[in-house]
Amino acid sequence: MTRKGTKILKPEFCEVSEDIFADASLISFDPCFQPKGGFKYVFEWKDGTDNKKGNEYEIFVFFLVKTRILISFVIKLENWRAYGYRWRQGGSFKYLMPGPGHSIGTKKYFQSIKGKDKDGNDLFSNEFTRITFQHPSLPKVLIYYKGDENISSKLPHGNAKLAEMKQRPFVPTMPSLLREMEEKCGVNPSKIYRKMFDNMPRDIRIQAAQGPRDLKQVKNAMQNAKQKLRLTRDSLYNVHVRAFDGNFVKIIVTFPDLIIIGWDDNLAEVFNSLLGIAEPVGVFYDTTFKLGDYYVSILSFEDPEFVNKPTIPLFYMIHERKTFETHDTFWREVRKRFPRLLKTKNVFIVTDEEAAIVAAMSLNLPNVDIYRCWNHVLQNAKLQLKKFGVSSKSEVGKYLQDIRELLSQPDIEHYNDLLLKMLTSWKNVRIIHSL
């Protein structure tokens, strides 16, 4: 039988009737998890709303609400797919519902997946099948399971990479639950996960399909929803989205040069608590890191409250050029965030001798002592030694060791005394003027 060129199964071949869809003993409002062969039931979902009449505004609002409900209805009607098995849809047909209405529904046929072949492709089986009949006009789906359910293989997720994940059977989550996660964009994922966890069924087997898998699944669903709503994949746009969604990126400047400054507020509070204590606090600023076409400058600090005094990154800046204006922007933010740096006496800064950096530091924090980094001193010494013809490994090592010993002196008097002794063994005294 056909209607406008579409093939339609005759009623006598459909195995359905209005009586079956209306049978209260078959109706379930929740998906049946991993049913056995020979089982059948009618999955039903109700929106719980009534028709409404009112003024134009109320009707308009009602229309919007109904539109949203319709989308939810379509998604929730697919919740029966969260059953715990893996399937491949083998065909879809139209069928004519027996009765005077001659309404047309949809019949779908599914084969079970029983494993993988040697190339990793799915192996399908007709020994365990599923047939579904979607009611033409009501939110109901009749589902038949036929055959041996043990044929269906418990396979991992297709994108599983870790060995642990490859050993864990994958159970699809209800479409309506995924939709609910996506609609909560902007809300803390942890809160959504806890709320869903509290509301899901207590049966541990059913939880696999009707509850959130873990916090990462909630985060991924929200992230996917955001990706769909993004207007562009432009990098600058994504940076602004990141700044809006989180609290790490604080400053974005796009003209005349790109400058992005960010920090963690909790670490900032830790550093702020160290200002003014009895022990000295070392602060280190380096801008030698390259990230593609940009530089990354990192401000870190040494925490004396720990025995090993760990060095902790504090402020980050991504920038195009290493100019005074760029570093001045950075240090103005540091001064604004930590105003006590203008008066504290226990903080010192270690950096290289780059003029733009030193000038920006001195302008914004005039009372903080600035020291030259040993690593940069030794790097510059290697370059100067090469210019003066000192290239052998042993000679270069001797000069560098002498420089380290000089820098380790407790005061300028000891430094000068040791320097006079070393000058007698240095071949070219001009080297000292280049350090």
N, C-alpha and C positions, 0 to 999 in steps of 0.2 A: 504494500500500500504506500502511496506517495501523496504529498501535499506540496504543491509548488516546487516540485523537483527534489524534495527531501524524502529519503526513505524512512518509513515509519513502520515499526513492528505492529502486527495485528494484536488485539487484546488477548487472543488465545495463546500467544507465545510470550506473554509478559510476566507471568507468575505473580501478578499483583492485582489488587482490587482496593476499592475504597474501604472495605471492611478490614483488610490487613492494616492499612495506615491508621485506622481508628481503634484497633485492638489495644486496650489499655495494658494488657499483660505484656505487650511487646515494646511499649513506648518507654524510652529512657531520655532524660534530659542531660545526661553525661555520657561521653564516649565510653564504650566498653573496652577495657584494656586486655589485649591478647586473648580474644575469644577463641574457642576451639572450633574445629570443623563441624559443620552441621548447625551452628548457632546462627540465629537471625534476630534482629531487633529493629525498631524504628527510632531513629534519633530525631528529637524535636527540640526546637528552640523557640521561645516566645519573647517578644520585645517588651511585653508588659505595658503597652500604651494603648490609649483609646483615642478615637477620633475627637477632634476638638473644633469648636466654633467660637468666633469672637470677632473683635475689630480687626482692621487691616494689619496693624502692627502685630497683634497676637497671632494672626494667621501667618504672617511673614516669619515670625520667630518659630512658629510651629513647623513651617515648611523647612527651615534650616535644621531644626531638631530632627524632623523626619528623614531629611537627607542623610544626616549623620547616622541615624538609626538604621537606615537602609544599608549603608556601607558596613556597619557593624553586623547587621543581619546576614549579609552575604558571607562575611568572614566567619561569623560564629556558626553558620550552617555548615561550614567546612570542618568544624571541630571533630567530627566523626573520624577524620583521617588520623587523629592522634590515638592510635590503637596499639602501638608497640611492635608492629610488623613492618617489613620493607616490601614494597610492591612496585610493579611496572604496569602502567595502564595499557591494556591491549586493544581497546576499542571503545567507541562511544556511539550510541544509537538513540533515536527518538522512539518513543512508544506511545500508543494510544490507550489512555486509561479507560477501562470498561465502564460503561454507564452512559446516561443521556447527554452529558456535557461534551463528550468527544475531546477532552482536553489532552494536551500532549506533554509528556514528561521526558526525562533523560535517563537512559540506562548506560552504565559503564561497567566494563569488564576488566579485572586486574589479575595478573599473574604474580605469584610469589617469587622472591629472589632467594635462591637457596645457597648461594656462595659466589666464588670468583673462579675464573679459569686461570691458566698459567700466565696470561698476559694482563691479569687484573681486571678483566671485564666481567660484568654481572652475568650470572647464570640464572635463567628464568625457568619456572616449572609450572605445569598445569595440575600437579598433584595437590596443590593447595591454592584455591582461587577465592576471589571475592567479587560479588556482583552487587551493584548499588542501583536503586531506583529513586530518583529525586521526584517528589510529588510535583505535579504541574502548577499548583497554586498555593499549597501550604508549606510552611517551613519544616518539612519532614523529609527524611531520607530513610528508605528501607535498605538494610544491608544484610546480605547472605554470605556466610563463610562455608565453603565446601572443601572436603578433602582432609588430609592429614596436616595439622598445624605444625608438626615437628619438622616438616620439610623446610619451613621458613628459617633462614639463617640469621643469626644475631651478628650483624656486621657493624664495624666501627663507622664513624663519620668519614665521608669521602675525602675531606681535607685534613684528616688526622696525620700529624707528623711525628709526634713523640711516641716511643714504644708503648708507654703506659696508656695513651689514648687509643692506640691501635688495638689494644686488648679489651677496650670497653665498648660494649654494644651501644649503638646510637639509637635513641628513641626520639622521633620528632616531637616537638612541643606543639600544643594546640595553637592554631593560627590566631584565634582571638586573644590568647595570652601574649603572643608576639606583638599583635596590634596594640594591645594595652601598653606594652613597654614602649613602643614607638611614640604613642600619644603623650607620654610623660616626659618628653624632651624638655630640658631645663630644670627638672627636679633631680635632687640628689639620687643617683642610682641605688645607693645603699638603702635609702628609705623605701624606695619602690620594691627592692628585693625583699626586705623584711616584711613589708605589708603583704606581698604576694605569698611569701612563705607561711605567714600566719593564717592565710585564708585557704590554702590548698588542702586537699584531702589528706587524712591521716594515714591512709593505706600507702605504704612505702612503694608498692609496685605502681599504683596509679599516679603517684607524685612524679614519676619519670616523664609522663606526658602532660599532666595537668598542672604542674608546678614549674617554676623557674629552675633551670639546671644548676646555675650558680650565678654569682654576682657578675662574672665576666659576660655571660649571655645577656643580662640586662643592659650592661654597658654597650655591648656590640649592637644590640637592637636599637638603642638610642642613637648610637653613632651612625648606623646605616640610615636611620630616618633623617638625620641632619644632612648626610651626604646627598640624599634625594632632593632636599629642599634648597641646597646651595645653588646660587645663581651662576657661579663660575668656579673654575679650578685655579684661578690666579693665586700666586703665592702670597701677595700682599693682602688679598682678601682673606685667605686662610689664616694669616697672622692676626688680622683683626677679629676673626671668628674665635680664634684661640684666646685672645685677650678678653673677649666678651664672655666666653664660656667658663674661663678659669680666673685665677687671681695671681698668676705668676708674672705674666707680661704686664708691665705698668706703663711704659712709655713707648710710643711709636711715632717717629718723625720720618716723613717721606721726602721733604724738600728743604734745602738743596741736596742733602745726602740722606740716605737711609740710615736711621739709628733706631735700634730696638733694645730697650733696657728692661730687665726683669730680675726679680728676686723672690725668695720664699719668705713670707712674713714671720714664720716661726723661727727661722734661722736669724732673721734680722733682730728679733727680740733677744735671742741668745747673745748675739754680738753686743747689743745695746747694754745688756746687763754686765758686760765685762768692762765697760768704760768707767774709769775712775777707781778700779780696784788696785790693790797694792802691787800686784804682779804686772810686769810689762806684757803688752799684747802686740804681737807682730802682725802687720797687715801687708799683703803682697799683691802687687798689680802687674799683670803681664798681658801684652797684646800681640804676642807672636803667633797665635793660633790662626790658621787659615781654614775657612769653611766655604769651599767653592770660590766664588768671586768676592767673598766678604771676610773680614777679620772678626775674631772673637776675643774680646778683652774680658778677663776674669779677675775679680777682686775677691781674695780669700783671706782668712784670718786664722791665727794660731790660738787654739783654746787652751789656756793654762790650767783650767779646772781638771783636766785629765792628766794622768801620769805621763803618757806618751805625747802629750800636746799635739793632737791631730790638727792638720791644716784643712779647713772647711771652706768650700766655695760659698760665697755670699752674694755678690752681684755679678750679672752677666750683661755684656753689651755686644750686639752684632752691628757692625758698621762697615761702610764702604771705604773710607779713607782714614788714615791716621793723622788727622789735623788737630790743631789746638782747639778749634771750635767743637770738634767731636768729643775730645776728652774733657773739655770744659762742661759740656752738657752732662756727661757722665758724673763728674765730680760735684756739680751743682745738685744733682739728685742725691748723691751720697751725703752731702752736707745737709740737705733738707730732711732726709730720713733720720740722720743722726746729728742733731744740732749740738749735742754734748761734745762732739769731736773738736769744736772750736775752743774748748776750755780744758779738756782732759790732758793729763800729762803722762799717762801710762801707755800711750799708743805711738808706734813708729811705723813708717811705711818703707817697704823695700821694693825698688823697681829698677828699670834700666835707666840709662842716662838720656833717653830720647827727649829732646828739648820741649816738644809739644806736651808730653806727659808731665814733666817736671813743672813747666809753667802753669798748667791747669791745676795741679795739686797745690802749688805754692799760692795761687790766687784764691782758691776756695778754702784751703786749710792752712793758713799761714803759720800757725803755732805748732804744727805737727812736724816732727823730725823726719827727713827723707834720706834714705840710704841707698847706695848703689848695690845692685844685685851682684853677688860673686860670680854667678854663671856668666853674666854679660861681661864682667871684667876679664874672665879667662877666655871667653870667645874673642873679645877684641884683642887680647894679647896674642892669641894664635895668628890673627890676621896681620898684626904688626910684625911679629917675628918672621912671618913669611916674606913680608916686604923687605926686611933687613937681611934676607938670605939665610935665615935659620930655619932649616926644614927637616933635619934628621929627627927621628922619633925620640932619641935619647936626649938631644939638646933641648927640644921643645918641652919634653917632660921635666927636665931640670929647671927651666925657667918657670914653668907653671907651678911646680912644687915650691919654688922660692916665693912666688907671688902669694900662694896660699898661706905660707908661713908668715909673710909680712902682714897679710890681712888678719891673721889670728892674734896679733899683738894687742895687749890690753890698753895701750895708750900711745900717743904720738911720740913720746920720748923713746920708748922701746922700739917703736917702728923705725925711727930715724937711726938709732944705734945699729939695728940689724941691717938696715939698708946700706949703711956705709961699709959693713963687712961684705955684703953681697956684691957691691959694685966692683970690688977687686977681681971677682971671678967672672963678671959679665963682660962679654966681648964688645958689646955696643951699648954704652950708657944711655944712648938716645931712647932706648926702649922704655925707660922709666917715665919719660915725658909723654908717652902714648897711652899709659894706663889710666 
